Amino acid sequence: MSLNNPFQVNYDEIFVPNYTLPELFLCLDGTEIKDVDEWMKKRRPEILELFKTHMYGRLPEERPGCFRYEIFDTEKNALGGIAIRKQVKIYFTEKEDPSLDLLIYLPVDRKNPAPIFTLLHFYGNHTVTEEKAIPIRPQWDRTYNKYIPDENTRASHSKTIPVRKIISRGYGVATAYYGDIAPDIKDCFSHGVFGAFDHIFGEKRPSDAWGAISAWAFGLSRIMDYCEIDQDIDSKKVAVVGHSRLGKTALWAGAQDRRFAVVISNNSGCGGAALSRRKFGETLRVINNAFPHWFCDNFKKYNENEENLPFDQHMLISLIAPGPVYVASADEDLWADPKGEFLSAKNAEPVYNPFGLEGLPCDDMPDLDRPVMGAIGYHIRKGGHGLTECDWDCYMNFCDKHFNYKG
Ligand code: GTR
């Protein structure tokens, strides 16, 4: 096969290899899972372990560090009076560093604790809205690969999190900069939460030590810890969202931490929702070479060797069952393999059915901009890689449905 592009990446269905997905209900010891109880007690923990060992890596211990936080800003009249703003510093240890700044907006106009969307983002909290009270933190910047404090970038990424719209639908938002947890660089392992906890491993990082996606997912769980103590947030209605590499992170966070009531993956692609065995768009070789710090070292064994993975990404989604999960693609985002994302969502369905849930109520990929919503949701939007207002509309509709929420 000769591929006419610089990455030697396939964008043609004709070249997708024949593959067989590992079976959801067949345990490593050959026993077959027959009901929900066996799934939850035996197969689900087994699959979770496989993902830790071979892909995302495991934490140095079950729950490293402590949970400490400080609310450093509360504004009852934010965004022109429609929202309450809070800013909270969440510490990972007894020390000042590392810590993450959580930016929270909640609707003022509500009687009960608010359901919220929580997500990590790429550029610093000051880029989310125009509010001057959001400090520009000394931080690593992904665009320049160094720290550049810059007042000009205030509100520069407000489109990716349409806070006012979310508030008007009755939801809150809690968001943090992913670089506060660990910088997205190849030698991240002496920084952020890695710097704080990797000494627990001893001299050498094991081949299944956590990669950056696991570290960011760990940060999301600490945000969830905070949601559980904030009386203004309905901690039973927290939807975790993520775009692209942070979509991979949202899925991995939701697979491990069942407190997230809804899990949403936006254009997460390879290493997220897309099936690895299709080798369409970004492949394991390409992702492991470009981002060797995202996954554990063991994952590199599967470069050009996808068929020997003991799982595929439909099994990542199956770990979220019976919790609602939404996978979203964009038609021009071939790098992320939209069809592979759909097939992954669809192939997780057999785990939802025994819970009495309908899974993903369509047999084939739906038409453009025609979201399908069961316990599993899916849409393919027109356009390129990105988290857009159309995507957010679908996520809010999905949460309305599952939270039985009238807004
Ligand atoms: C790309 C990477 C993808 C995707 C994306 C992103 O360069 O190949 O896996 O995660 O970055 O995070 O924007």
Boltz pocket constraint, residues with backbone or C-beta under 6 A from the ligand:
constraints:
  - pocket:
      binder: B
      contacts: [[A, 243], [A, 244], [A, 245], [A, 246], [A, 267], [A, 268], [A, 269], [A, 270], [A, 282], [A, 287], [A, 290]]
      max_distance: 6.0
